[in-house]
Amino acid sequence: MNCKNSIPQISGVYFNAREGGILCRRCQVKFKNGIVVPAGAISIAGRFVDINLQRLERVRIQSSICVEIEKMLRYYINSLLNKGLNSWKYIKI
């Protein structure tokens, strides 16, 4: 987050990989390249940061949330690499 403003808990939040993650409404206007991600997916992904990897396989998540987290990860990795990966078809997240 750039400006340290709070992010309201709404249905979707703006995620910009190059700018460091979730952006507030004011920063969304300034930085155009990003994606809208459901707030639930952001919340669950944030919890993964603190979870023990051995416990991760026991976590059950709705498939719709998994799809959104996968989209976010693909966007994030492609943004960091500054190109798309041809190997996505072989990677199952």
GROMACS elastic network, one bead per residue, 0.5 to 0.9 nm:
[ bonds ]
;  ai    aj funct       b0    kb
    1     4     6  0.60025   500
    1     5     6  0.80415   500
    1    19     6  0.70523   500
    1    20     6  0.57059   500
    1    21     6  0.58303   500
    1    22     6  0.57084   500
    1    23     6  0.56190   500
    1    24     6  0.77328   500
    1    27     6  0.88172   500
    2     5     6  0.81912   500
    2    19     6  0.69976   500
    2    20     6  0.73160   500
    2    21     6  0.87060   500
    2    22     6  0.87439   500
    2    23     6  0.71497   500
    2    24     6  0.85179   500
    2    27     6  0.75362   500
    3     6     6  0.89039   500
    3    23     6  0.83459   500
    3    24     6  0.79500   500
    3    26     6  0.89852   500
    3    27     6  0.75936   500
    4     7     6  0.89139   500
    4    24     6  0.84145   500
    5    23     6  0.85793   500
    5    24     6  0.64119   500
    5    26     6  0.89752   500
    6    24     6  0.69003   500
    7    10     6  0.85144   500
    7    13     6  0.79677   500
    7    22     6  0.80190   500
    7    23     6  0.74193   500
    7    24     6  0.55192   500
    7    25     6  0.79791   500
    8    13     6  0.84305   500
    8    24     6  0.81331   500
    9    12     6  0.80540   500
    9    13     6  0.81243   500
    9    39     6  0.68357   500
   10    13     6  0.70042   500
   10    38     6  0.82792   500
   10    39     6  0.65264   500
   11    37     6  0.84666   500
   11    38     6  0.56936   500
   11    39     6  0.55961   500
   11    40     6  0.79302   500
   12    36     6  0.59007   500
   12    37     6  0.52712   500
   12    39     6  0.50117   500
   12    40     6  0.82654   500
   12    42     6  0.89592   500
   13    22     6  0.67608   500
   13    23     6  0.74919   500
   13    24     6  0.81459   500
   13    25     6  0.89086   500
   13    35     6  0.82578   500
   13    36     6  0.54284   500
   13    37     6  0.53876   500
   13    38     6  0.62010   500
   13    39     6  0.58920   500
   13    42     6  0.80734   500
   14    21     6  0.81894   500
   14    22     6  0.56165   500
   14    23     6  0.56326   500
   14    24     6  0.74506   500
   14    25     6  0.80878   500
   14    28     6  0.68358   500
   14    34     6  0.66011   500
   14    35     6  0.57186   500
   14    37     6  0.63125   500
   14    38     6  0.88258   500
   15    19     6  0.85630   500
   15    20     6  0.82986   500
   15    21     6  0.51983   500
   15    23     6  0.61871   500
   15    28     6  0.87754   500
   15    33     6  0.88487   500
   15    34     6  0.54870   500
   15    35     6  0.53372   500
   15    36     6  0.60542   500
   15    37     6  0.66604   500
   15    72     6  0.80838   500
   16    19     6  0.54870   500
   16    20     6  0.64154   500
   16    21     6  0.50931   500
   16    22     6  0.61907   500
   16    23     6  0.69511   500
   16    28     6  0.85580   500
   16    31     6  0.78444   500
   16    32     6  0.83414   500
   16    33     6  0.64603   500
   16    35     6  0.65638   500
   16    36     6  0.88355   500
   16    75     6  0.89950   500
   16    76     6  0.80002   500
   16    79     6  0.89363   500
   17    20     6  0.53386   500
   17    21     6  0.53111   500
   17    22     6  0.82349   500
   17    33     6  0.85525   500
   17    34     6  0.69977   500
   17    75     6  0.76687   500
   17    76     6  0.53303   500
   17    77     6  0.84047   500
   17    79     6  0.63415   500
   17    80     6  0.72959   500
   18    21     6  0.75351   500
   18    33     6  0.83067   500
   18    34     6  0.84206   500
   18    76     6  0.82495   500
   18    79     6  0.68179   500
   18    80     6  0.71982   500
   19    22     6  0.82066   500
   19    23     6  0.80346   500
   19    31     6  0.77517   500
   20    23     6  0.83110   500
   22    42     6  0.87983   500
   23    26     6  0.78892   500
   23    27     6  0.56851   500
   23    28     6  0.58347   500
   23    31     6  0.86642   500
   24    27     6  0.53571   500
   24    28     6  0.61475   500
   25    28     6  0.50828   500
   25    29     6  0.68459   500
   26    29     6  0.56893   500
   26    30     6  0.69661   500
   27    31     6  0.61032   500
   27    32     6  0.87789   500
   28    31     6  0.53115   500
   28    32     6  0.62818   500
   28    33     6  0.87014   500
   28    34     6  0.83867   500
   29    32     6  0.62596   500
   31    34     6  0.77349   500
   34    75     6  0.84861   500
   35    72     6  0.78586   500
   35    75     6  0.81188   500
   36    72     6  0.89835   500
   37    40     6  0.83570   500
   37    41     6  0.68047   500
   37    42     6  0.69534   500
   37    68     6  0.68092   500
   37    69     6  0.82137   500
   37    71     6  0.87034   500
   37    72     6  0.72662   500
   38    41     6  0.54360   500
   38    42     6  0.66528   500
   38    43     6  0.88640   500
   38    65     6  0.82240   500
   38    68     6  0.73684   500
   39    42     6  0.51150   500
   39    43     6  0.61651   500
   39    44     6  0.87249   500
   40    43     6  0.50486   500
   40    44     6  0.62242   500
   40    45     6  0.85329   500
   40    65     6  0.71445   500
   41    44     6  0.52170   500
   41    45     6  0.60009   500
   41    46     6  0.84333   500
   41    64     6  0.88127   500
   41    65     6  0.53370   500
   41    66     6  0.75745   500
   41    67     6  0.89098   500
   41    68     6  0.62162   500
   41    69     6  0.58374   500
   41    72     6  0.89209   500
   42    45     6  0.51166   500
   42    46     6  0.60185   500
   42    47     6  0.86854   500
   42    68     6  0.88421   500
   42    69     6  0.75418   500
   42    72     6  0.89927   500
   43    46     6  0.51570   500
   43    47     6  0.64779   500
   44    47     6  0.51317   500
   44    48     6  0.65973   500
   44    61     6  0.84689   500
   44    65     6  0.81378   500
   44    69     6  0.84642   500
   45    48     6  0.51789   500
   45    49     6  0.71075   500
   45    69     6  0.67982   500
   46    49     6  0.55973   500
   46    50     6  0.77570   500
   47    50     6  0.57636   500
   47    51     6  0.66160   500
   48    51     6  0.51416   500
   48    52     6  0.82483   500
   48    53     6  0.86359   500
   48    56     6  0.78351   500
   49    52     6  0.85636   500
   51    54     6  0.84520   500
   51    55     6  0.69850   500
   51    56     6  0.67264   500
   52    55     6  0.53865   500
   52    56     6  0.64469   500
   53    57     6  0.75961   500
   54    57     6  0.66863   500
   54    58     6  0.82517   500
   55    58     6  0.55404   500
   55    59     6  0.70098   500
   56    59     6  0.53737   500
   56    60     6  0.88029   500
   57    60     6  0.80378   500
   61    64     6  0.83769   500
   61    65     6  0.67223   500
   61    66     6  0.66651   500
   62    65     6  0.53915   500
   62    66     6  0.64284   500
   62    67     6  0.88636   500
   63    67     6  0.61986   500
   63    68     6  0.87259   500
   64    67     6  0.51454   500
   64    68     6  0.64373   500
   64    69     6  0.87811   500
   65    68     6  0.51144   500
   65    69     6  0.61788   500
   65    70     6  0.85445   500
   66    69     6  0.51154   500
   66    70     6  0.60681   500
   66    71     6  0.86090   500
   66    93     6  0.86461   500
   67    70     6  0.50973   500
   67    71     6  0.62385   500
   67    72     6  0.86744   500
   68    71     6  0.50666   500
   68    72     6  0.62102   500
   68    73     6  0.86584   500
   69    72     6  0.50136   500
   69    73     6  0.61449   500
   69    74     6  0.86013   500
   70    73     6  0.50697   500
   70    74     6  0.61100   500
   70    75     6  0.84995   500
   70    93     6  0.64907   500
   71    74     6  0.51982   500
   71    75     6  0.61016   500
   71    76     6  0.84949   500
   72    75     6  0.51268   500
   72    76     6  0.60167   500
   72    77     6  0.86294   500
   73    77     6  0.60669   500
   73    78     6  0.84333   500
   74    77     6  0.52575   500
   74    78     6  0.60129   500
   74    79     6  0.83950   500
   74    84     6  0.86980   500
   74    88     6  0.83524   500
   75    78     6  0.52188   500
   75    79     6  0.59985   500
   75    80     6  0.86202   500
   75    84     6  0.88194   500
   76    79     6  0.51302   500
   76    80     6  0.62283   500
   76    81     6  0.86680   500
   77    80     6  0.51427   500
   77    81     6  0.61367   500
   77    82     6  0.82637   500
   77    83     6  0.86572   500
   77    84     6  0.83393   500
   77    85     6  0.88042   500
   78    81     6  0.51741   500
   78    82     6  0.56853   500
   78    83     6  0.52960   500
   78    84     6  0.51354   500
   78    85     6  0.69989   500
   79    83     6  0.67684   500
   79    84     6  0.81807   500
   80    83     6  0.80104   500
   81    84     6  0.75975   500
   81    85     6  0.87217   500
   84    87     6  0.89174   500
   84    88     6  0.85907   500
   85    88     6  0.59012   500
   85    89     6  0.89166   500
   86    89     6  0.70359   500
   86    90     6  0.86486   500
   87    90     6  0.54380   500
   87    91     6  0.66490   500
   88    91     6  0.50471   500
   88    92     6  0.77796   500
   89    92     6  0.77064   500
